[in-house]
């Protein structure tokens, strides 16, 4: 939890991190090819509606091995962002 010192008073501030998840989408192609995009996305509420914001587009997988690698990278990034709210991309 971050601490701010002002006027000899220590005040703890809480940081709320919106829930994040890994999104895998089919990338449209003309040929029937394995193309999937991997994104790190956060959910939040704005004016009473649920919205989603792309935090990081991690890339396009052209085969199952690349998809596994991108998902692993996304999971590592997600954990780092959730552990360190000050970390920016």
N, C-alpha and C positions, 0 to 999 in steps of 0.2 A: 504494500500500500504506500503510495507516495506521501511524503511529509513536507509541509511548508512551514518555515519558521518566520514569523513576523511579530514584532513587538514582544519578543521573548515568550510568545505563546506558540506551542506546537499544535498544529491542526492536522488531523488525518483526513485525506480526501479519498473517496472511493471512486474507482473508475469502473463503469459498466461497459462491458464488451458485448456487442450484439452477437447472437449465435451465428457461427460460420459453418459452412458445409462445402463439400466438394461436389461440383456439378459436372456430369459427363453428358455431352450432347452429341447427337449424330450430326456430322457436317454434311450438308447436301452436296451430292456429286451427280454428274450425268451417268457415270458408270457405276456399277454395283461394287464399290470399293470400300474397304474398312477405313473410315475416316471418323475419328471422334475427337472433339475438343474437350479439354479439361480446364475448369475454372474454379477458383476459390471465391465463394460468394457469401455475403452476409445478409441476414434478414433483419429488418427493422420496421417500426411502425411510423407512419407519417399521416397525420390527420385522420387517425382511426383506421387506416388501411395498411395491410402488410405489403411491404415493398422489398425488393432485393437489389443489392448493389454488387457488381463484380469488383472484388478486391484485386485479383490478379488473374490474368489469362495466362495459363501455363504452357499452352501449346496444343498441337494437333498430333494425335497418334495415328500412324498408318498401319500398325500391326499390334497384336495383343501384348507383345513384350514392351513396346513403347508405351502402351496404355498403362501397364503395370508400373513402369518407371515414373510416368507423370503422376499417377495416383500416389505413389510413395513420396514424391517430391511435394505434392500438395499437402499430404498429411503432415510432413515435417514442418512446412511453412505455417500451416494452421496451428500446430502445437506451439511454435515459437511466438506467433502473434498472440495467442491466448495467454501465454505465460508472461509476455512483456508488452503491455499495452502501449508503451512509448515507442516501440519498434515501428518504423514506417517503411514502406516499399519504395 
